[in-house]
Amino acid sequence: MALASGEYPATLDDKGRVSIPARFREGIPENLLILTKGIERCIWAHTPPRWEEVSARLRRAASMSIKKTDMVHHRFIFSTYEAEIDKAGRIALPQKLRDFAALGKDCIVASDGNRIEIWDAERYAAYEQMIDEQIVDVLEEMGPLNLY
């Protein structure tokens, strides 16, 4: 089952927990997420089956030098945590990941259908602004997509 896509405002509570939207929880087997650092300064949350696919791809990245492969493994694989969704629909975010993502009280929980991202709300707004400024160039680089 795939995750729903969308974005929702959320609040980081005093215990470092954030709510996962009910629409997203429907696609999460066994109420378990695997958390890691995202490419941007956010937290990625994968379902266990999806994490197995992603981590296997990371481990197979043999075309890189040993040093670069090790860097990728440290960034994504070494920094993983399991997070159980509690009865209130929340997950506890480890301090290390909260610090990495510079999470404040106001957050955004977003999903593209493959993974969930947890962002500081101000950082997310700035990231969206950057996307808005660069999207035409990015789409041109991608080639014809026949979006309209």
C-alpha positions as CSV (number, residue, x, y, z in Angstrom):
1,M,0.0,0.0,0.0
2,A,1.4,3.4,-1.0
3,L,1.4,6.5,1.2
4,A,-1.0,9.3,0.4
5,S,0.6,12.5,-0.9
6,G,0.1,16.0,0.4
7,E,1.4,18.4,3.1
8,Y,0.0,19.2,6.5
9,P,1.0,21.6,9.3
10,A,2.0,19.9,12.5
11,T,3.4,20.9,15.9
12,L,6.4,19.5,17.6
13,D,5.5,18.9,21.2
14,D,7.7,19.3,24.3
15,K,8.6,15.6,24.2
16,G,9.8,15.8,20.6
17,R,6.8,14.1,19.1
18,V,4.9,15.1,15.9
19,S,1.6,13.8,14.5
20,I,1.5,11.8,11.3
21,P,-1.6,12.8,9.4
22,A,-4.3,10.1,9.3
23,R,-4.2,10.0,5.5
24,F,-0.5,9.0,5.7
25,R,-1.0,6.5,8.5
26,E,-3.4,4.4,6.3
27,G,-0.4,3.4,4.1
28,I,2.0,2.6,7.0
29,P,2.1,-1.1,7.9
30,E,2.5,-2.1,11.5
31,N,2.5,1.6,12.6
32,L,6.3,1.7,12.1
33,L,8.4,4.2,10.3
34,I,12.2,4.2,9.6
35,L,13.6,7.7,10.1
36,T,16.8,9.1,8.6
37,K,18.3,12.4,7.5
38,G,17.0,13.7,4.2
39,I,18.9,15.2,1.4
40,E,17.7,18.7,2.4
41,R,17.7,19.6,6.1
42,C,14.6,17.6,6.8
43,I,13.8,14.2,8.3
44,W,12.8,11.3,5.9
45,A,10.3,8.7,7.2
46,H,10.0,5.5,5.2
47,T,7.8,2.5,5.7
48,P,9.9,-0.6,6.5
49,P,9.3,-2.2,3.0
50,R,10.2,1.1,1.2
51,W,13.3,1.5,3.4
52,E,14.5,-1.9,2.5
53,E,14.3,-0.9,-1.2
54,V,16.0,2.5,-0.6
55,S,18.8,1.1,1.6
56,A,19.5,-1.7,-0.8
57,R,20.0,0.8,-3.6
58,L,22.3,2.8,-1.4
59,R,24.3,-0.3,-0.5
60,R,24.6,-1.2,-4.2
61,A,26.1,2.2,-5.1
62,A,29.3,0.5,-6.1
63,S,30.2,2.9,-8.9
64,M,31.4,5.4,-6.4
65,S,34.7,5.4,-4.6
66,I,34.9,3.7,-1.3
67,K,35.1,7.0,0.5
68,K,32.0,8.4,-1.3
69,T,30.1,5.2,-0.7
70,D,31.0,5.4,3.0
71,M,29.9,9.0,3.2
72,V,26.5,8.0,1.7
73,H,26.1,5.1,4.1
74,H,26.9,7.4,7.1
75,R,24.5,10.1,6.0
76,F,21.5,7.8,5.3
77,I,22.0,4.3,6.7
78,F,24.0,5.0,9.9
79,S,21.5,7.7,11.0
80,T,18.4,5.5,10.9
81,Y,15.9,5.1,13.8
82,E,12.7,3.2,14.2
83,A,9.7,5.2,15.2
84,E,6.4,3.5,16.3
85,I,3.2,5.5,15.8
86,D,1.4,5.8,19.1
87,K,-2.3,5.6,19.7
88,A,-2.6,9.3,19.2
89,G,-0.9,9.1,15.8
90,R,2.4,10.6,16.9
91,I,6.0,9.5,16.5
92,A,8.9,10.5,18.7
93,L,11.7,12.2,16.8
94,P,15.2,11.5,18.1
95,Q,17.1,14.7,19.2
96,K,19.9,14.1,16.7
97,L,17.4,14.2,13.8
98,R,15.5,17.2,15.3
99,D,18.8,19.1,15.5
100,F,19.8,18.1,12.0
101,A,16.5,19.4,10.6
102,A,16.5,22.4,12.9
103,L,12.9,21.7,13.9
104,G,11.1,24.3,15.8
105,K,7.6,24.1,17.2
106,D,5.9,24.6,13.8
107,C,6.5,21.8,11.4
108,I,5.3,20.6,8.0
109,V,4.7,16.8,7.4
110,A,4.6,16.2,3.7
111,S,4.6,13.1,1.4
112,D,5.1,12.4,-2.2
113,G,3.5,9.0,-1.9
114,N,6.9,7.2,-1.4
115,R,8.2,8.8,1.8
116,I,7.2,11.3,4.4
117,E,9.3,14.4,5.1
118,I,9.2,16.3,8.3
119,W,10.4,19.9,8.0
120,D,10.7,23.0,10.1
121,A,7.8,25.2,8.8
122,E,10.1,28.2,8.0
123,R,12.7,26.1,6.3
124,Y,10.0,24.4,4.3
125,A,8.6,27.8,3.1
126,A,12.1,28.9,2.1
127,Y,12.6,25.6,0.2
128,E,9.3,26.0,-1.6
129,Q,10.3,29.6,-2.5
130,M,13.6,28.3,-4.0
131,I,11.7,25.7,-6.0
132,D,9.3,28.3,-7.3
133,E,12.3,30.4,-8.5
134,Q,14.0,27.4,-10.3
135,I,11.1,25.1,-11.5
136,V,11.1,26.4,-15.1
137,D,14.8,25.7,-15.5
138,V,14.5,22.3,-13.8
139,L,11.6,21.3,-16.1
140,E,13.5,22.4,-19.2
141,E,16.5,20.3,-18.1
142,M,14.2,17.3,-17.7
143,G,12.9,17.5,-21.2
144,P,9.4,17.2,-22.5
145,L,7.1,15.8,-19.9
146,N,3.8,16.6,-21.6
147,L,2.3,18.0,-18.4
148,Y,-0.3,20.1,-20.3
